[in-house]
Amino acid sequence: METSLHRELKALYAVGDDARTEVACEGYRIDVVAGGRLIEIQHSALSAIRDKVRKLLDGHDVLVVKPIVVEKRLLKRECEGGPIVEERKSPKRGTALELFDELVHFTRVFPHPRLTLEVVLVDVEEYRYPGHGRRRRRRAGDHVTEDIKLVRVHEVLRFTSAQDLWNLVPGKLPQPFHTGHLAEALRAKRWIAQRMAYCLHKTGAARQVGKQGNAWLYETTTVRRKRRRAA
């Protein structure tokens, strides 16, 4: 079922006199066609549209829009369509670094000269009601998501090349660097830095240049190009 969030983002991107929504193209249903581009809005995993996007890129410019939820307010209904009986803020806060959770399974598509990836940082309201069926006892947390609604757009981050991924790294890293350096710069856990380093490597934004103990050493590809020119 299409959520309100999906419809609202479609409306934000369906701008211009030529804009159309729900368009058939190459055997697929496209969310928006506008300005000569195919626009796909993907709240769920990017891996689900990997093959679709790869095929569309053969003959079209494609924009993939990935919303990431910064803040979520949970509203629980008594039953489907019923009154709100509980409201609270989710303790989880999303960040742009979640993009790398998706890119792990999307590096065979991004980067591509005809592909633009936009991360939309949003606040949402999620409406829920008690779980499936008529069981006498429902497990704690068992619920059905009725709808997700857009509350606020914080920021839109655009990525057209592998080098754009470096914009998510604050400050400068030593050259070469390992994932410990990256985790420190991001103020994030090491496993997050490892996932980011994997994506940077697979997309060509960084390359492995050796090891320090058990840790791979990486170097940005721009640094390596500068060294070749200096030689």
Helices and strands as residue ranges (DSSP letters): H 4-13, E 20-25, E 28-34, E 37-41, G 46-49, H 50-56, E 61-77, E 84-89, G 96-98, H 99-103, E 115-130, E 143-159, G 162-168, H 179-186, H 190-203, E 206-212, E 215-220, H 221-230
